[in-house]
Amino acid sequence: MRRVIGGLLILAGVLLVLAGGVAAAWFGVDNTATMRSHQVDVHGTGLVTVPRAIAYAGPRVIVTAQAQETRQHLFAGVAHDVDVRDFLSGVARTEVTSVRVPLHLSTQAVAGSLDLSADPSSLDIWIASAEGVGQVNLSFRLPDAADDVVILSTDARPVGPLTVSAAVVVPGAFVGALAGVVLGAGLALVGWSLIGMRRRSRQPNDTAELRARL
Amino acid sequence: MVVAPVLATLLTLPAACDLPHRKDLDDLSKVAAGRSTAASVLLNYDSVRANADARWSDSTLATVEGGPLLRIDAGAYLVSFRLSPDQPLETTPLSGPGVVASPRFGSYPLWFVAELPVPDAGVSRMSLFARKSTTDPWRMMYGPEIAVDATLPEFRTDDPGAAVSVSPHDADGVVMSPARACRDYAKVLQARSSPLRRMFVRDAFLQQMREIQDAQAKLAYASFRQTWSIMPVRYALRLDDGGVLVFATLVRTDRYHVDPGGYLRWNGNSAAKAYLPHGVRHWARLQYDHQILMEIPPVGGGKPAVIGQYGGVVSGVGS
């Protein structure tokens, strides 16, 4: 019985060591897991996620969008879906209907005009926002509310193709992964010692048996 | 020997990681404003209001007020400017917010109610702020005053703590719908013999208006007629006891017909004097907007009553 338990602990420990090792290598010391970039042909003024596209909350993510036109003014922001729908009502855009990891975006075009009713940076609806020329980097915590991520052209012309990449930042992920390695190694050691104890406990019995024979 | 580090790792691992979790996307609505948003809206209101008061500037005030409330305050500016041009309006800053009640919305416009005590005046303003769209500012649309020591009915809240709005024509659980209550109340104000008067509490506002009617009816050399109408009712909230709290605006028109050879003028303290400084020889028409806060009790809980009001003269013509 001890041998079986010991074997299982060793197996679990080895798996944990492997998983922890892979996670530590993926996140690295900056606790950031970067996904490969995805190119999107954006129709209209911007790229906007619908609430169901981002089904998870929790970790901090960094979204980077790069326009083909290097002098294009870009705005990126996160706001509640009610606010985003109101602000972009009647504006031509591309909606991201689903996000798969590693990064793949499913999209649909929405017809409308190219004009935004206001400079997005002047609004108070954003939970997080950033601006850039040619490229924009937006860092935010994936919210629990029905929030949308938007990337807009602010110079009244179509965005065109955008190269989008994302990275997930999980504070303590590297330490956690290393802790997993340590925990796995510990479990394996416990399992090994259980098997070892059984071997050692057999030796006196064998001796006693030998003595009886003599 | 191995147990200690294993336990330490198990205890610290969940805290160390901000792990992803599925979020609930069944409800895509949002609460119009939490306490911090209400506080920031109030701070902006107070600052703009002080600036507008100092210059009697209704265009400045229009960035933070709207609807009939703006008409009432713009009317107050005109009265103050014409009657006391050397004495700018004294701003009474609002404090708080006290109670903040905000329903959930699936689309714009958004609105919320905040109780804003005015300690210097001994009253609280039950202010309703609305926002038409993301590109519009929050504007105070209603500001009826209630006595600071008055018992404010508690608002009903749903599971996440949002207030529950009521459709103006919804009479579910209450003695009458908000729209009907306000319409019938206006009829009672206009005709003191209306059979509808039995449906309402003879509240302080009703008594005050009766006193004005009685005083004006005694004018020598002029006949007086007062009519009342109601602006469309839009905002109502469910109360904890099942009743409803309604924000509404009543429009009062005072008409005077001066007898031939007579003359009618208003005394120095009257707001009407700002509109008709030289009096009239033939006729005059003054319009007042009164914002009221009406509590409609649940069925079996009594009669509707106006528990707060704010109003003033908004126009005056005559010859």
Contacts between the chains, C-beta under 8 A, distances in Angstrom:
chain1	res1	chain2	res2	distance
A	51	B	25	5.7
A	51	B	28	5.6
A	52	B	25	5.7
A	55	B	22	5.9
A	55	B	23	6.5
A	55	B	25	6.8
A	56	B	20	4.5
A	56	B	21	6.6
A	56	B	22	6.0
A	56	B	23	6.5
A	57	B	20	7.1
A	57	B	21	6.0
A	57	B	22	7.8
A	57	B	23	4.2
A	58	B	18	5.4
A	58	B	19	5.8
A	58	B	20	4.3
A	58	B	21	5.2
A	59	B	18	5.0
A	59	B	19	7.3
A	59	B	20	5.4
A	60	B	18	7.0
A	80	B	30	4.8
A	81	B	28	5.5
A	81	B	30	7.9
A	82	B	28	7.4
A	82	B	29	6.8
A	82	B	30	4.7
A	82	B	105	6.4
A	82	B	106	6.6
A	82	B	107	6.2
A	82	B	108	7.2
A	82	B	110	7.9
A	83	B	30	7.6
A	83	B	134	5.2
A	85	B	107	7.0
A	86	B	107	6.8
A	86	B	108	4.6
A	86	B	133	5.4
A	86	B	134	4.8
A	87	B	133	7.8
A	87	B	134	4.4
A	87	B	135	7.1
A	117	B	133	7.9
A	117	B	135	5.2
A	118	B	134	7.8
A	118	B	135	4.3
A	123	B	134	5.7
A	123	B	135	6.9
A	125	B	134	5.3
A	141	B	18	7.7
A	142	B	20	7.1
A	143	B	23	7.9
A	144	B	23	5.1
A	144	B	24	7.6
A	145	B	23	7.9
A	145	B	30	7.1
A	146	B	25	6.0
A	146	B	27	7.5
A	146	B	28	4.5
A	146	B	30	7.6
A	168	B	20	7.9
A	170	B	17	5.4
A	170	B	18	5.5
A	170	B	19	7.3
A	171	B	16	7.3
A	171	B	17	7.5
A	171	B	18	5.8
A	172	B	15	7.7
A	172	B	16	3.1
A	172	B	17	5.4
A	172	B	18	7.8
A	173	B	16	7.8
A	173	B	17	5.8
A	175	B	16	5.7
A	176	B	13	5.3
A	176	B	16	4.7
A	176	B	17	4.9
A	179	B	9	4.4
A	179	B	12	6.9
A	179	B	13	5.6
A	179	B	16	7.5
A	180	B	9	7.8
A	180	B	13	7.4
A	182	B	5	6.4
A	182	B	9	6.1
A	183	B	5	7.9
A	183	B	6	5.9
A	183	B	9	4.7
A	183	B	10	7.3
A	186	B	2	4.8
A	186	B	5	6.2
A	186	B	6	4.9
A	186	B	9	7.9
A	187	B	6	7.5
A	189	B	2	5.8
A	190	B	2	5.5
